[in-house]
Amino acid sequence: MNFTLPEDALLRLAAQLSLNGTFNHTVRSAYNSHQVMFRIKVERGQDDTCATIEMGGQTHSITVNNADPQRHLLVADLIDAIANGRVDSAEVAPARVTRMPLLPEPDGLLDDTQLGRLKHMVRHGGFASLETGHQCPINVAVHRTRPAQGVTVIASIGSSRPRTKCFTVRGDERECLKRLLISIEDLHIIATPQRAAAA
């Protein structure tokens, strides 16, 4: 079996290491529904915290530094090792996988003012020139359709050989704005040779 401490329990453990007390947890198998209950007793000192884990008739302790922001991961690794029978062996524990993003999210293509202008245009129609870092702006014209709810959009970038998109979207304002933003991003990518090659 490959038991591991679930991510929600890992978050609780991080908070519990700042307290004194005894807490109950469960490790689960990654491959089926098997689970093992255990108890952890936390004794927090001024500089260090001692965590005592009782699982399956075994008792193990670990002392972690209070200043270490990763102390809950050290305790979680010990819990995983106990559950998988590796605590007294030289077997290396597998790397812990978390849902942390590997790369920071890139900045948005449009600023808040430009997004606000596009939202207004989806509601009422209009025209805007959007600066996205290119030599030429992206020009956008939006016309509200009647009586059906939706918009007709004409968007272009460039002057001598402009790239143009023209389409009609039926739906609520949210759907219309979503399609408009996708179209603007497409034009931005088309006008950026390096991004077009990487896409």
Beta strands, then each sheet from edge to edge (+ up, - down):
strand 1: 3-4
strand 2: 21-29
strand 3: 35-44
strand 4: 48-55
strand 5: 58-65
strand 6: 126-130
strand 7: 138-144
strand 8: 150-157
strand 9: 163-170
sheet 1: 1+ 2- 3+ 4- 5+
sheet 2: 6+ 7- 8+ 9-
end
